[in-house]
Amino acid sequence: MLEESRTTLVVIDMSGVEFCDSTGMNVLLAALKRLRERDGTLELAAPRPAVRKILQVTGLDSVFTVHEAVPEKLLTSEPQ
């Protein structure tokens, strides 16, 4: 899907994710890598405490931009 899209910003709403293991983190990292190859980025929004802890322990909280909530401007804008 990313290869077919011209999207350069992807924000993933993590509020429904209760747990994310290394497989899930690797999927997020692979998506981030593909987006960065075309000057894009992937950001995470509203991770639950358990997922936030995993991000912190692994150091991935410094790799991804992590928002406390889904950015308001994304809730009201049309997909591009």
N, C-alpha and C positions, 0 to 999 in steps of 0.2 A: 504494500500500500504506500509506503513512504517513497519508493522509487517512482511511482506514477504521479505523485503529488508535487506541486511546487511550494507547498507549505514549508516555511522556514522556522516557525514557532509552534511547538506542540506543548500543551500544558495538560498533564494527566491528573485528573481528580482522584486522589488516593484515599478519599474519605471512606470508601467502602472496603478497603483492603485491610484485613485484620492481621495478616502475616505475609511476609515476603522473604523467601529463602534465596540462596545464591543463584538459583536458576532464574528467578524473577528479577533479581538485580542485574544479572548478565543480559537479560532481554532489554532492560532499560538502558544499560550501557551500550549495547549494540545499536539501539535506536538513536541514542545520543551521538554516537560515532557517525552514523549515516547522515544525520542532520548537520553535524559540524562539517562534513565533507562538502556540503553546499552552503556553508556559512549560515547554518541554522542552529537552533538549540532546542533542548527538551527541558521542561521545568516540571516540578512536582508540586501539587497543591493539596493541602489539608491532610497530611498523613496522620494516621492514628498514633498514639504514643508508642505502641510496640514497633511499628514500622519506622517511626522517627528514631527510636533507639538503635535499630539495626543500621540506619543511615549514619548515625553518629559513630557507632562502634567500628563500622567499616571505613569511615572517612568519606563516605559518598555524599555526606551533607555538604562537603566542600567542592564536590564535583558538579552536583546539580544545584540549580537555584531552587530553593524550597520555600513555598508560600504557606502561611498559616491557614489561608482559605483560598478558594478559587478566586482569582482576581475579578473584581466586579465588572471591569470593562469586557472581560471575556463572556460573562453571563448575558450581556446585552448586545453583543456584536454578532454579525452574520459570519459564518465560516468563510474563509477565504481560500 
